Amino acid sequence: VELPPGILSNSYQEFLDHNELGLAMEALAEAGDVRVAGRAFWLALADAASEMDMMTEVRIYQDRANPS
């Protein structure tokens, strides 16, 4: 999935380097809100949240992927 324009890998890379996947996902979600991420971005985050059994985040990201 392509990241929204303006999201730099260093904004979440340190979390990934230390296997802090939940924090990396949160950093991406915050950046996605600021940069108006597309549907594929939010669905990818929802999939990641599902893999980590973070069901609240799954619902949040799915809602962002399918705005009313």
N, C-alpha and C positions, 0 to 999 in steps of 0.2 A: 504494500500500500504506500502510495506516495504521501509524504508529509505535506501539510499546508505550507504555502510559501512563507518564508521568514522564520520557520522553526529550525533552530540550529541544533545539531546533534549534541553539542556540549551541554545543552540545557537539561538533558536527561541521561547522557552517556555515563556520568559518574555513578548514578544509581545502578545502571546496568552492569558497570564494571565491578560493583560490590554486591551483585545479585540481589539488589533491592528492587524487585520487579514491581511491586505494588506502588512504590514511590515513583518509579520511572513512569508507570502508567498514569499516575496522578499528574505528574509534570507535563506529560503529553496532553492530557485532557485539558489542563489549564491553558496550555499554548493553543490547543484546538479551539477553545472558546474565544481567545483573543484574535486568532487568525481566520475565523470562520471556516472551519474544516468541513470537508464534504462528507457525504453519506458513507463512502467506503472507509474513511478514516474512523468514524464512530463505530461502524460495524466491526472493524478490526479490533478496536479497544474493547468492545462488548465481548468478542470472542476470547480475548486475553483475560478479561475479568472472569469469564465463565471457567476458563482453565484453572484460575486461581480460586474458584468457588466464592467469588465476591458478587453475590446475586444482586445486591442493591446497586452496585456500579453497572452491572449488566443492564438493568432496567433503565438507569440514567442514560447510558450510552446508546441504547436502542431508541430511546425517546429522542435523543439528539439526532440520530440518523433518520428518523421519521417525524420531522416536525409537523405540527398541525397547520 
